C-alpha cells in the first residue's frame, strides 16, 4: 500500500485502489448497469408499461451503484501519533466508511510470514507484552513489509521487533537435509500450492459469466411475461456461465500428501488431477522453469519453479513463475513436509562456474 503525503506532521497515511479483480468486476457491473439504463430509455420511447420501465430503472441503478464503488473505490490507513490511533477506511475518492483502533497499548512493530497456496506472504503487525497482536498490512514482498514496519515504528516511536531470518540458498550442488541451516516452519503432512489463471483469462471469465447471467435473466423475464418455458433457454446459456466461472476461479493446484504418499497436480482445477506416487521421487528441486531457462539467459531474472526429482533425474514441476526467493521458501516448506533433501539448481550452477574459473 503506497504512502501518501499529508498536511499534518503528526499523521502518516497510506492509500491504494481496490485489487485488480474487484476493479474488473466493478467495471463489468457498471457497464451492465449502463446498458440496462440505456435500454430503459429505449423502452420509454417505445411506450412500454410503467411497471417494466420501473423494474429496469431500479435494476440498472442498483448495478451502477454497486459497480461504481467497486471500480473507483479506494482503501487506506491513517496513523495519528497525537491520538495514538489507526484509522482504516474505504471510500470513493474520499473516505466514506471508517474504523478507528487505539494503539496506545502496543509497544512494538514487527513482521511475520505465512504460507498462502505455497507462496510466502508477509504481515506487518503491532504487538505488546500481553501477547496481543494487531495486523496492519498484508504484503507479498518481504522488503516492502520491512520498509512499512520501519516507517510505522519510527513514526510512532515504537520498538522494531526482530525480523525473521532470511532463508539462505542451499550451498553447493549437494542435496542437504531440509532441517539444515535456518530452522524451517513446522512441517505439515500435506503441502498445497494454488495459482489462478492469468489476468486476461480471469477478465474473459468475468465477461462471459456476466453476459451469461444477463442473458439468463432476460430469458426468465421474457418467459414470465409470456407464460412460456424458460428452462431450455437457460440450460442452453448455462455452459457459458460455467466456462466463465471456471476461468475466473480455476487455475493450477498441487497437493503433496506425505501420509497418503501421493502427488496430485491439477493443471486446470477443478478438472481431474494427474496423480503420482511420492515414493518415486527422491528430492525437492528449485530450478529455473524450462521455458524461462530457454528464453532468459540471466538466471537471476528467470522465473523459478519448485519440483520433484525422480530416480531417473526427471523433473516434475509443481509451481511455475515464482521469484527465486519465493520458490526457495516454498521448496523449503515442501522438503520439510515430505522429508526429502532439497537441491538448489541455481546455486549448483554458480558453484560450478566458480570451480571452472579457478581452474
Protein Blocks (a to p, Z undefined) as FASTA:
>chain_A
ZZdddfbfkbccddddddfklmmmmmmmmmmmmmmmmmmmmmmmnopafklmmmmmmmmm
mmmmmmmmmmmgccdddddfklopacddddehiafbdcdddfklpcbdcdddddeehiac
dddddddfkopacdfbdcfbfklmmmmmmmmmmmnopacddddddddddehjbdcdfkgc
jadddddfbdcddddddfklmmmmmmmmmmmmmmmmmmmmmmmmnopafklmmmmmmmmm
mmmmmmmmgccdddddfklopacddfbdcbdcddddfklpcbdcddddfklmmmmmblml
pccddddddfkopacdfbghiafklmmmmmmmmmmmnopacddfklmmmmmmmmmmmZZ
